[in-house]
Amino acid sequence: MVDLSGFRWDLIKKDPSSGARAGVLHTPHGCVETPVFMPVGTQATVKGVSPEELDALGAQIILSNTYHLYLRPGPAIVRKAGGLHKFMHWSKPILTDSGGFQVFSLGDLRKISEEGVAFRSHLDGSAHFLTPEKAVDIQLDLGADIIMAFDECAPFPSSYDYVKQSMGRTLRWLGRCQEAVSARADEDRLGLEAEGSSLFGIVQGGMYEDLRRESALATVAFDLPGYAIGGLSVGEPFEVMCEMLDVTTEILPADKPRYLMGVGTPDYLLAAVRRGVDMFDCVLPTRIARNGSAMTREGRLVVRNAAFAEDLRPIEEGCTCYACRNFSRAYIRHLVKANEMFGLRLLSIHNLHFLVAFMREVRYAIIHGKSLRGDIWTIGGEGPA
């Protein structure tokens, strides 16, 4: 594997009673303290939140979506603009997914073959064909710090035979992704490549322990800069997710970053941190904000409900986010009910701040050997008390 960036992850502290660990991820666009929650900027923007606001709430790295940016505005435009960082005015690290999850979620609009996936755009019905090589080329044009291998995420539930076949294809595609990265490096035809993009492989295997082990062992054999865990938190019971994490993380290298895809609630985050996972992303905080809900230590708060019409408290007492420092539940509810976009922006800022701060608190607990102070979450526990 050609490492273009000097990308690495350094261990700072490991919790002796679990697999939880604190580290620092080094990328071309700065360092990231882990464990970390990554806000999702699907269309080269985190919905409703400016780059300056993301920086103010403590976001260290964000995720953008290859499928959507490929369809519009197109990677050529982003490349011409100087890469995704300049295009969206974000100077910190960016991770791009491969677009695989979105393509496979198109159902009847896509057809899978060994070569790649034929699909029709959800925007205009136009025909496209996405291969592992093309997914890599798009992401290198975008200029992300971390790019993801093109994989097949089997739906839950799926039969053993289907998951085994899908897993094998994902591994073969990973080999093609790695070769595509090396080919682009050898050509040295894109100025962005001087900054470097590090390829992560994705472990699949569904909810079958033997397939998870097989996938993890084979993925690790590629000797990549980092590894993602895919195909979890897709509807399976919490206990099953934890079992699959146990099987997977015991195989992944201790000196490389581990990324669990699509997880964004405190109980799931903490369960994964305890098992040695370092990076997370999820659309949940901004999605529920657009439905008028906030994330709090006590659970989800549906601010749009009538019960908060005269509630002059902040969303959450003690929260230091912009929304909680300046506005009441009553005011935010009024904005939501009046269809004022500022209300949804305030909820988005709060929810992102909540998860970013939560992960910062988890990291503090790992480094200092403490449980999360006065909270229902503890490093040593499985989840809610």
The 8 nearest C-alpha neighbors of each residue, nearest first, counted from 0:
[[1, 2, 223, 177, 222, 181, 221, 178],
 [0, 2, 181, 3, 184, 180, 177, 197],
 [3, 1, 4, 0, 5, 197, 6, 224],
 [4, 2, 195, 1, 5, 196, 197, 194],
 [3, 5, 195, 6, 2, 194, 27, 196],
 [4, 6, 3, 7, 2, 26, 27, 25],
 [7, 5, 4, 26, 25, 197, 224, 8],
 [8, 6, 25, 24, 5, 9, 224, 26],
 [7, 9, 24, 23, 255, 256, 25, 10],
 [10, 8, 23, 22, 11, 24, 7, 254],
 [9, 11, 22, 12, 21, 23, 8, 254],
 [12, 10, 22, 21, 9, 13, 23, 20],
 [13, 11, 21, 366, 20, 10, 14, 365],
 [14, 12, 20, 19, 15, 21, 365, 18],
 [13, 15, 19, 365, 16, 17, 20, 18],
 [16, 14, 17, 13, 18, 19, 368, 365],
 [17, 15, 14, 379, 18, 19, 378, 13],
 [18, 16, 19, 273, 14, 15, 379, 274],
 [17, 19, 275, 274, 273, 20, 14, 13],
 [20, 18, 273, 275, 272, 14, 17, 13],
 [19, 21, 13, 12, 275, 14, 18, 365],
 [22, 20, 12, 11, 33, 362, 34, 10],
 [21, 23, 10, 11, 33, 9, 32, 20],
 [24, 22, 32, 9, 31, 8, 33, 25],
 [23, 25, 8, 31, 30, 7, 32, 9],
 [24, 26, 30, 7, 6, 8, 29, 23],
 [27, 25, 6, 29, 28, 30, 144, 24],
 [28, 26, 29, 194, 4, 144, 195, 25],
 [29, 27, 92, 91, 26, 90, 30, 144],
 [30, 28, 26, 27, 91, 25, 92, 31],
 [29, 31, 25, 24, 26, 23, 32, 28],
 [30, 32, 24, 23, 59, 33, 25, 29],
 [33, 31, 23, 22, 24, 34, 35, 30],
 [34, 32, 35, 22, 21, 277, 23, 31],
 [33, 35, 277, 278, 21, 362, 358, 32],
 [34, 36, 33, 278, 358, 277, 279, 37],
 [35, 37, 279, 280, 355, 278, 358, 38],
 [36, 38, 280, 61, 60, 279, 39, 35],
 [39, 37, 61, 280, 62, 40, 36, 281],
 [38, 40, 62, 41, 282, 61, 45, 63],
 [39, 41, 45, 44, 63, 43, 62, 42],
 [40, 42, 63, 64, 43, 39, 44, 45],
 [41, 43, 44, 40, 68, 67, 63, 64],
 [44, 42, 40, 41, 63, 87, 45, 83],
 [43, 45, 40, 42, 46, 41, 87, 48],
 [46, 44, 40, 48, 39, 47, 41, 38],
 [45, 47, 48, 44, 40, 285, 347, 41],
 [46, 48, 344, 45, 49, 347, 343, 44],
 [49, 47, 45, 46, 52, 344, 53, 50],
 [48, 50, 52, 51, 53, 47, 45, 44],
 [51, 49, 53, 52, 89, 54, 48, 88],
 [52, 50, 54, 49, 53, 55, 48, 89],
 [53, 51, 55, 49, 54, 50, 48, 56],
 [54, 52, 50, 56, 51, 55, 58, 49],
 [53, 55, 51, 57, 52, 58, 56, 50],
 [56, 54, 52, 57, 53, 51, 58, 50],
 [57, 55, 53, 352, 54, 58, 52, 320],
 [58, 56, 54, 55, 59, 53, 355, 352],
 [59, 57, 53, 54, 60, 56, 355, 37],
 [60, 58, 31, 57, 91, 61, 92, 37],
 [61, 59, 92, 93, 37, 58, 91, 62],
 [60, 62, 37, 38, 93, 39, 94, 40],
 [61, 63, 94, 39, 95, 40, 93, 38],
 [64, 62, 41, 40, 95, 43, 39, 94],
 [63, 65, 41, 96, 66, 95, 67, 68],
 [64, 66, 98, 68, 97, 67, 69, 96],
 [67, 65, 98, 69, 68, 64, 70, 101],
 [66, 68, 70, 69, 65, 64, 71, 42],
 [67, 69, 71, 65, 70, 66, 73, 72],
 [68, 70, 73, 66, 67, 71, 74, 65],
 [71, 69, 67, 68, 73, 72, 66, 120],
 [72, 70, 73, 68, 69, 67, 74, 42],
 [71, 73, 68, 70, 76, 69, 74, 77],
 [74, 72, 69, 71, 75, 70, 68, 76],
 [73, 75, 77, 76, 69, 140, 137, 78],
 [76, 74, 78, 77, 73, 79, 140, 72],
 [77, 75, 79, 78, 74, 73, 80, 72],
 [76, 78, 80, 74, 82, 79, 75, 83],
 [77, 79, 82, 75, 81, 140, 80, 76],
 [78, 80, 76, 81, 77, 75, 82, 74],
 [81, 79, 77, 78, 86, 82, 76, 85],
 [82, 80, 78, 79, 85, 77, 86, 83],
 [83, 81, 78, 141, 142, 77, 84, 85],
 [82, 84, 86, 141, 85, 77, 87, 142],
 [85, 83, 89, 86, 82, 87, 88, 90],
 [86, 84, 88, 87, 83, 82, 81, 89],
 [85, 87, 83, 84, 80, 88, 82, 77],
 [86, 88, 85, 84, 89, 83, 43, 44],
 [89, 87, 85, 84, 86, 90, 50, 83],
 [90, 88, 84, 87, 91, 50, 85, 83],
 [89, 91, 84, 88, 28, 92, 85, 29],
 [90, 92, 28, 89, 60, 29, 59, 93],
 [93, 91, 60, 28, 144, 29, 26, 61],
 [94, 92, 61, 143, 144, 60, 62, 95],
 [93, 95, 145, 62, 143, 146, 144, 61],
 [96, 94, 63, 146, 62, 64, 143, 65],
 [95, 97, 147, 64, 98, 65, 146, 94],
 [96, 98, 147, 149, 99, 65, 134, 148],
 [99, 97, 66, 65, 101, 100, 96, 102],
 [98, 100, 102, 97, 101, 149, 150, 103],
 [99, 101, 103, 102, 98, 104, 152, 151],
 [100, 102, 104, 99, 103, 98, 66, 105],
 [103, 101, 99, 104, 105, 100, 98, 109],
 [102, 104, 100, 105, 101, 99, 106, 109],
 [103, 105, 101, 102, 106, 100, 99, 109],
 [106, 104, 108, 103, 102, 109, 107, 101],
 [107, 105, 108, 104, 109, 103, 102, 110],
 [106, 108, 109, 105, 110, 118, 104, 119],
 [107, 109, 105, 106, 118, 119, 110, 120],
 [110, 108, 118, 117, 107, 106, 105, 119],
 [109, 111, 117, 116, 118, 112, 108, 107],
 [112, 110, 116, 115, 117, 109, 113, 114],
 [113, 111, 114, 115, 116, 110, 117, 168],
 [112, 114, 115, 168, 111, 116, 172, 171],
 [113, 115, 112, 130, 116, 111, 131, 172],
 [116, 114, 130, 112, 113, 129, 111, 117],
 [117, 115, 111, 129, 110, 128, 112, 118],
 [116, 118, 128, 110, 109, 127, 129, 111],
 [119, 117, 109, 127, 108, 126, 128, 116],
 [118, 120, 126, 124, 125, 108, 127, 121],
 [121, 119, 124, 122, 125, 123, 126, 118],
 [120, 122, 124, 123, 119, 105, 125, 108],
 [123, 121, 120, 124, 125, 70, 119, 71],
 [124, 122, 125, 120, 121, 119, 126, 70],
 [123, 125, 120, 119, 121, 122, 126, 108],
 [124, 126, 119, 120, 123, 127, 122, 121],
 [125, 127, 119, 118, 124, 120, 128, 117],
 [128, 126, 118, 117, 119, 129, 125, 120],
 [127, 129, 117, 116, 118, 130, 115, 126],
 [130, 128, 116, 115, 133, 117, 134, 127],
 [129, 131, 115, 133, 132, 134, 114, 116],
 [132, 130, 134, 149, 176, 133, 172, 175],
 [133, 131, 135, 130, 134, 179, 176, 136],
 [132, 134, 136, 130, 135, 131, 129, 137],
 [133, 135, 131, 137, 132, 136, 97, 130],
 [136, 134, 138, 132, 133, 137, 139, 176],
 [137, 135, 133, 139, 138, 134, 140, 132],
 [138, 136, 140, 134, 135, 139, 74, 133],
 [137, 139, 141, 135, 140, 136, 146, 142],
 [138, 140, 142, 136, 141, 137, 135, 143],
 [141, 139, 137, 78, 142, 138, 74, 136],
 [140, 142, 138, 82, 83, 139, 143, 78],
 [141, 143, 139, 82, 140, 191, 83, 138],
 [144, 142, 93, 145, 94, 141, 196, 95],
 [143, 145, 196, 93, 92, 94, 197, 26],
 [146, 144, 94, 197, 196, 143, 198, 95],
 [147, 145, 198, 95, 94, 197, 143, 138],
 [146, 148, 199, 96, 97, 198, 200, 149],
 [147, 149, 200, 173, 97, 176, 150, 199],
 [148, 150, 97, 131, 99, 134, 147, 172],
 [151, 149, 169, 99, 148, 152, 172, 201],
 [150, 152, 169, 153, 165, 99, 149, 103],
 [151, 153, 230, 100, 150, 154, 229, 203],
 [152, 154, 151, 162, 155, 230, 205, 165],
 [155, 153, 156, 157, 152, 233, 230, 205],
 [156, 154, 157, 233, 234, 153, 235, 205],
 [155, 157, 154, 158, 235, 153, 205, 234],
 [158, 156, 155, 154, 162, 161, 159, 153],
 [157, 159, 161, 160, 162, 156, 163, 155],
 [160, 158, 162, 161, 163, 157, 207, 205],
 [159, 161, 163, 158, 162, 164, 157, 165],
 [160, 162, 164, 158, 163, 159, 165, 157],
 [161, 163, 165, 159, 164, 160, 166, 204],
 [164, 162, 166, 160, 165, 161, 159, 167],
 [165, 163, 161, 167, 162, 166, 160, 168],
 [164, 166, 162, 168, 163, 167, 161, 151],
 [167, 165, 169, 163, 168, 164, 204, 162],
 [168, 166, 170, 164, 169, 165, 163, 171],
 [167, 169, 171, 165, 170, 166, 172, 164],
 [168, 170, 150, 172, 166, 167, 171, 151],
 [171, 169, 173, 167, 172, 168, 166, 174],
 [170, 172, 168, 174, 173, 169, 167, 175],
 [171, 173, 175, 169, 170, 174, 131, 168],
 [174, 172, 176, 170, 175, 171, 148, 169],
 [173, 175, 177, 171, 172, 176, 178, 170],
 [174, 176, 172, 178, 173, 177, 179, 131],
 [177, 175, 173, 179, 131, 178, 174, 132],
 [176, 178, 174, 180, 179, 175, 173, 181],
 [177, 179, 175, 181, 176, 180, 182, 174],
 [178, 180, 176, 182, 177, 181, 132, 175],
 [181, 179, 177, 183, 182, 178, 184, 176],
 [180, 182, 184, 178, 179, 183, 1, 185],
 [183, 181, 179, 185, 184, 180, 178, 186],
 [182, 184, 186, 180, 185, 181, 187, 179],
 [183, 185, 181, 187, 182, 186, 180, 192],
 [186, 184, 182, 187, 183, 181, 188, 180],
 [185, 187, 183, 188, 184, 182, 189, 181],
 [188, 186, 184, 185, 189, 183, 192, 190],
 [187, 189, 186, 190, 183, 184, 192, 185],
 [190, 188, 191, 192, 187, 193, 140, 183],
 [189, 191, 192, 193, 188, 187, 194, 81],
 [190, 192, 193, 189, 194, 142, 82, 195],
 [193, 191, 195, 194, 190, 189, 184, 196],
 [192, 194, 191, 195, 190, 3, 189, 4],
 [193, 195, 192, 191, 27, 4, 196, 3],
 [196, 194, 4, 3, 192, 193, 197, 144],
 [195, 197, 144, 145, 143, 146, 4, 198],
 [198, 196, 145, 146, 144, 224, 199, 195],
 [197, 199, 146, 147, 145, 224, 196, 200],
 [200, 198, 225, 226, 147, 148, 223, 146],
 [199, 201, 226, 148, 227, 218, 147, 173],
 [200, 202, 227, 228, 226, 229, 203, 199],
 [203, 201, 228, 215, 214, 229, 227, 218],
 [202, 204, 229, 205, 166, 230, 214, 211],
 [205, 203, 211, 210, 166, 162, 207, 214],
 [204, 206, 207, 203, 230, 162, 153, 211],
 [205, 207, 208, 204, 243, 239, 211, 240],
 [208, 206, 210, 205, 209, 204, 211, 159],
 [209, 207, 211, 210, 212, 206, 243, 246],
 [208, 210, 212, 211, 207, 213, 204, 214],
 [209, 211, 204, 213, 212, 207, 208, 214],
 [212, 210, 204, 208, 214, 209, 213, 215],
 [213, 211, 215, 209, 210, 214, 216, 208],
 [212, 214, 210, 216, 211, 215, 209, 217],
 [213, 215, 211, 217, 212, 216, 202, 210],
 [214, 216, 212, 218, 202, 217, 213, 211],
 [217, 215, 219, 213, 218, 214, 212, 220],
 [216, 218, 220, 214, 215, 219, 213, 221],
 [219, 217, 215, 220, 216, 221, 214, 200],
 [218, 220, 216, 221, 217, 222, 215, 251],
 [219, 221, 217, 222, 218, 216, 223, 215],
 [220, 222, 219, 223, 218, 217, 0, 174],
 [223, 221, 220, 219, 224, 0, 218, 225],
 [222, 224, 225, 221, 199, 198, 0, 200],
 [223, 225, 197, 199, 255, 198, 222, 7],
 [226, 224, 199, 256, 255, 223, 257, 200],
 [227, 225, 199, 200, 257, 201, 258, 256],
 [226, 228, 258, 201, 257, 259, 200, 202],
 [229, 227, 259, 202, 201, 258, 260, 203],
 [230, 228, 203, 231, 260, 202, 201, 227],
 [229, 231, 152, 203, 205, 233, 153, 232],
 [232, 230, 233, 229, 240, 235, 205, 228],
 [233, 231, 234, 235, 262, 240, 261, 230],
 [234, 232, 231, 235, 155, 230, 154, 261],
 [233, 235, 232, 155, 236, 231, 156, 237],
 [234, 236, 233, 232, 239, 237, 240, 155],
 [237, 235, 239, 238, 240, 234, 232, 241],
 [236, 238, 240, 239, 241, 235, 267, 232],
 [239, 237, 241, 240, 236, 242, 235, 243],
 [240, 238, 242, 236, 241, 237, 243, 235],
 [239, 241, 237, 243, 238, 242, 231, 244],
 [240, 242, 244, 238, 239, 243, 245, 237],
 [243, 241, 239, 245, 244, 240, 238, 246],
 [244, 242, 246, 240, 245, 241, 247, 239],
 [243, 245, 241, 247, 246, 242, 248, 240],
 [246, 244, 242, 243, 247, 248, 241, 249],
 [245, 247, 243, 244, 249, 248, 242, 212],
 [248, 246, 244, 245, 249, 250, 215, 243],
 [247, 249, 251, 250, 245, 244, 246, 275],
 [248, 250, 247, 251, 246, 245, 252, 244],
 [251, 249, 248, 247, 215, 252, 216, 246],
 [250, 252, 248, 249, 253, 247, 219, 215],
 [253, 251, 254, 255, 250, 219, 248, 249],
 [252, 254, 255, 251, 256, 250, 275, 249],
 [253, 255, 252, 8, 256, 9, 10, 7],
 [254, 256, 225, 252, 253, 8, 224, 257],
 [257, 255, 225, 8, 277, 226, 258, 254],
 [258, 256, 276, 226, 277, 227, 278, 225],
 [257, 259, 227, 278, 279, 277, 228, 276],
 [260, 258, 228, 279, 227, 278, 229, 261],
 [259, 261, 229, 279, 262, 280, 258, 228],
 [260, 262, 281, 280, 263, 259, 279, 232],
 [263, 261, 281, 280, 260, 279, 264, 268],
 [262, 264, 281, 283, 280, 268, 261, 265],
 [263, 265, 267, 266, 268, 262, 354, 283],
 [266, 264, 268, 267, 269, 263, 354, 357],
 [265, 267, 382, 269, 268, 264, 270, 383],
 [268, 266, 270, 269, 264, 265, 271, 262],
 [269, 267, 265, 271, 266, 270, 264, 272],
 [268, 270, 272, 271, 266, 267, 265, 273],
 [271, 269, 267, 273, 268, 272, 381, 266],
 [270, 272, 274, 268, 269, 273, 276, 267],
 [273, 271, 276, 269, 275, 19, 274, 270],
 [274, 272, 19, 18, 270, 271, 275, 17],
 [275, 273, 18, 271, 272, 276, 19, 245],
 [274, 276, 18, 19, 272, 273, 20, 277],
 [275, 277, 272, 257, 271, 274, 258, 278],
 [276, 278, 34, 257, 33, 258, 256, 35],
 [279, 277, 258, 35, 34, 36, 276, 259],
 [280, 278, 36, 259, 258, 37, 260, 262],
 [281, 279, 37, 261, 36, 262, 260, 38],
 [280, 282, 261, 263, 262, 283, 39, 38],
 [281, 283, 39, 284, 286, 285, 280, 38],
 [282, 284, 286, 281, 285, 287, 263, 264],
 [285, 283, 350, 286, 287, 282, 351, 288],
 [284, 286, 347, 288, 287, 283, 282, 289],
 [287, 285, 283, 289, 288, 284, 282, 290],
 [286, 288, 290, 289, 292, 285, 284, 283],
 [289, 287, 285, 292, 291, 346, 347, 290],
 [288, 290, 287, 286, 343, 291, 285, 292],
 [291, 289, 287, 288, 292, 286, 343, 303],
 [290, 292, 288, 303, 289, 302, 301, 335],
 [293, 291, 301, 288, 287, 302, 300, 290],
 [292, 294, 300, 299, 350, 346, 288, 301],
 [293, 295, 299, 350, 298, 300, 353, 292],
 [296, 294, 298, 297, 299, 315, 293, 300],
 [297, 295, 298, 294, 374, 375, 315, 299],
 [298, 296, 295, 299, 300, 294, 375, 315],
 [297, 299, 295, 296, 294, 300, 293, 265],
 [298, 300, 294, 293, 295, 301, 292, 297],
 [299, 301, 293, 292, 302, 294, 298, 295],
 [302, 300, 292, 303, 304, 291, 293, 299],
 [303, 301, 304, 292, 332, 300, 291, 307],
 [302, 304, 332, 291, 301, 335, 305, 336],
 [305, 303, 302, 306, 301, 307, 308, 332],
 [304, 306, 308, 307, 303, 302, 332, 309],
 [305, 307, 304, 308, 309, 310, 302, 303],
 [308, 306, 310, 305, 309, 329, 304, 328],
 [307, 309, 329, 305, 306, 310, 332, 333],
 [310, 308, 329, 307, 311, 306, 328, 330],
 [311, 309, 307, 329, 312, 328, 308, 327],
 [310, 312, 327, 329, 328, 309, 313, 330],
 [311, 313, 327, 310, 328, 314, 316, 315],
 [314, 312, 327, 323, 315, 328, 316, 326],
 [313, 315, 328, 323, 312, 327, 316, 293],
 [316, 314, 313, 318, 317, 295, 323, 312],
 [317, 315, 318, 313, 314, 312, 323, 319],
 [316, 318, 315, 319, 323, 313, 324, 320],
 [319, 317, 316, 315, 320, 323, 324, 353],
 [318, 320, 324, 323, 317, 321, 322, 352],
 [321, 319, 323, 322, 318, 349, 324, 352],
 [320, 322, 324, 323, 325, 319, 349, 348],
 [321, 323, 345, 320, 325, 326, 324, 349],
 [322, 324, 313, 320, 325, 321, 326, 314],
 [325, 323, 321, 322, 319, 320, 326, 313],
 [324, 326, 322, 323, 321, 327, 313, 320],
 [327, 325, 322, 323, 313, 324, 330, 328],
 [328, 326, 313, 311, 312, 330, 329, 331],
 [327, 329, 331, 330, 314, 313, 310, 311],
 [328, 330, 308, 310, 332, 327, 309, 331],
 [331, 329, 333, 327, 332, 328, 334, 326],
 [330, 332, 334, 342, 328, 333, 329, 335],
 [333, 331, 303, 335, 329, 334, 330, 302],
 [332, 334, 330, 336, 331, 335, 337, 329],
 [335, 333, 342, 339, 337, 331, 332, 336],
 [334, 336, 332, 338, 342, 337, 333, 339],
 [335, 337, 333, 338, 334, 332, 303, 339],
 [336, 338, 334, 335, 339, 333, 332, 340],
 [339, 337, 335, 336, 334, 340, 342, 333],
 [338, 340, 334, 337, 341, 335, 342, 343],
 [341, 339, 343, 342, 338, 344, 334, 335],
 [340, 342, 344, 339, 343, 345, 334, 335],
 [343, 341, 334, 345, 331, 335, 344, 340],
 [344, 342, 346, 340, 289, 345, 341, 288],
 [343, 345, 341, 347, 47, 342, 346, 348],
 [346, 344, 348, 342, 322, 347, 343, 341],
 [345, 347, 288, 349, 343, 344, 348, 293],
 [348, 346, 285, 344, 288, 350, 345, 349],
 [347, 349, 345, 351, 346, 350, 352, 344],
 [348, 350, 352, 346, 347, 351, 320, 353],
 [351, 349, 353, 284, 347, 352, 294, 348],
 [350, 352, 353, 348, 354, 349, 284, 355],
 [351, 353, 349, 355, 56, 350, 354, 356],
 [352, 354, 350, 356, 351, 355, 357, 349],
 [355, 353, 357, 351, 356, 352, 358, 350],
 [354, 356, 352, 358, 357, 353, 36, 351],
 [357, 355, 359, 353, 354, 358, 352, 360],
 [358, 356, 354, 360, 359, 355, 353, 361],
 [357, 359, 361, 360, 355, 356, 35, 362],
 [358, 360, 356, 362, 357, 361, 363, 355],
 [359, 361, 363, 357, 358, 362, 356, 364],
 [360, 362, 358, 364, 363, 359, 357, 365],
 [361, 363, 359, 365, 360, 364, 21, 34],
 [364, 362, 360, 366, 361, 365, 367, 359],
 [363, 365, 369, 361, 367, 362, 368, 366],
 [366, 364, 362, 368, 363, 367, 14, 361],
 [367, 365, 363, 12, 364, 368, 362, 21],
 [368, 366, 364, 369, 365, 363, 362, 12],
 [367, 369, 365, 364, 366, 14, 370, 363],
 [370, 368, 364, 367, 371, 365, 372, 378],
 [369, 371, 377, 364, 378, 372, 368, 379],
 [370, 372, 377, 374, 364, 376, 369, 373],
 [373, 371, 374, 370, 369, 377, 364, 376],
 [372, 374, 371, 375, 370, 376, 377, 296],
 [373, 375, 376, 372, 371, 377, 296, 370],
 [374, 376, 384, 383, 377, 373, 296, 371],
 [377, 375, 374, 383, 382, 371, 378, 380],
 [378, 376, 370, 380, 379, 371, 375, 374],
 [377, 379, 380, 370, 273, 376, 269, 371],
 [378, 380, 377, 17, 16, 381, 273, 370],
 [381, 379, 377, 382, 378, 376, 383, 384],
 [382, 380, 270, 379, 383, 269, 266, 377],
 [381, 383, 266, 380, 376, 384, 270, 269],
 [384, 382, 375, 376, 266, 381, 380, 377],
 [383, 375, 382, 376, 380, 381, 377, 374]]
